[in-house]
């Protein structure tokens, strides 16, 4: 019986520490694992953008002010008007993206990219077409990963980004760790009773 219990514990521990690939925004990639934040100050006051999840995609919409626009600056300075969607866990993140700029200045007016462990990288081509896309993007983060739309002046039209075919092997949900700890406690109790 002890041998059977030990084998069950070994299988359970492997399941708890082996990351499962989550497809779409479900399981350990459900929207609740992401934080959505707006930064910067728009005039008139408004959010720098919005994000909406479904099981199969994430849609990010940048801001478009009818007034003075962003009072905080742009991509390269502190305080830009920006929407970010962040996962603060290590893992590999895979996705496709499509981007459309509705800004009169084109993509130069609405920057889209990723931040991996604090390092920002543009995915949209600032001098490219108003509609752009990328497939098979795969990035590995040690601490955190996020997408961002920086609306620069935040006037003349917004940008819209759709993230699809998302998958991640981020660390398992806390419930997996709780199950493993419970099994270890049960093993200890069984050994104590035998003595």
FENDAVEN-V763881 format. One record per backbone hydrogen bond with DSSP energy under -1.0 kcal/mol. NH is the residue of the N-H (numbers start at 1). CO is the residue of the C=O. If there is no record, write none. Layout:
# FENDAVEN-V763881
[[NH,CO] [NH,CO]]
This chain:
# FENDAVEN-V763881
[[5,1] [6,2] [7,3] [8,4] [9,5] [10,6] [11,7] [12,8] [13,9] [14,10] [15,11] [16,12] [17,13] [18,14] [22,168] [24,166] [25,55] [29,26] [30,27] [33,30] [34,31] [35,86] [37,84] [39,82] [43,69] [50,61] [52,59] [54,57] [58,163] [59,52] [60,161] [61,50] [62,159] [63,48] [65,154] [69,43] [70,153] [71,41] [77,74] [82,39] [83,149] [84,37] [85,147] [86,35] [87,145] [89,87] [91,141] [93,139] [94,167] [95,137] [96,164] [97,134] [98,162] [99,132] [100,160] [101,130] [102,158] [104,156] [106,103] [109,106] [110,107] [111,150] [113,148] [114,121] [115,146] [116,119] [117,144] [119,116] [121,114] [123,112] [124,112] [128,125] [132,99] [134,97] [137,95] [139,93] [141,91] [145,87] [146,115] [147,85] [148,113] [149,83] [150,111] [151,81] [154,151] [160,100] [161,60] [162,98] [163,58] [164,96] [167,94] [168,22] [169,92] [171,90] [176,173] [178,174] [179,175] [180,176] [181,177] [182,178] [183,179] [184,180] [185,181] [186,182] [187,183] [188,184] [189,185] [190,186] [191,187] [192,188] [193,189] [194,190] [195,191]]
